[in-house]
Amino acid sequence: MARKKHLPRPGSRISKKAAADVGPVIDKLIKAGQGTPERLVQEASDPSSPAHGHFEWDDSKAAHEHRLTQARQLFRFIVTVEAAVQEPMRAYLHISDEKGRRYEGRAKVKRSVPLMTQVIGEALDELDQWRKQYEQLKSLAEFSGIWGAVDAALKKR
């Protein structure tokens, strides 16, 4: 039986080494019915665990990283409702360009062709990843009309 290979998902921020080291640890936890983030951290707290080096164990650095994660969530999950539209929309959009990674207001992005092009490109990349992740569900009736529309959108790139 061929041994499976653990790799980072395309577009993710984990390294090949992290996937190769931590994937088998996660598999072991899942096999034991313990596939939770809490159990993974517990397992990784042992310095001899292959997952140990992929976590920040300095509490002050880890606390700062956690606050950055919370800040990212705030950027991603705050919406605005404009009077003309009356639908909640993300207030801030993630931008990654020569200036670095940051968030910009939706109104600014809509006024900038380069920013809008980048945001649409990232959205299509995410749609492509979603399609690849759920492609095995093509046979489900609920998904039958979706795949043609997804493929058509991706062809417009």
Secondary structure, 3 states (H helix, E strand, C coil): CCCCCCCCCCCCCCCHHHHHHHHHHHHHHHHCCCCCHHHHHHHHCCCCCCCHHHCCCCHHHHHHHHHHHHHHHHHHHCEEECCCCCCEEECEEEEEECCEEEEEEHHHHHHCHHHHHHHHHHHHHHHHHHHHHHHHHCCCHHHCCHHHHHHHHHHCC
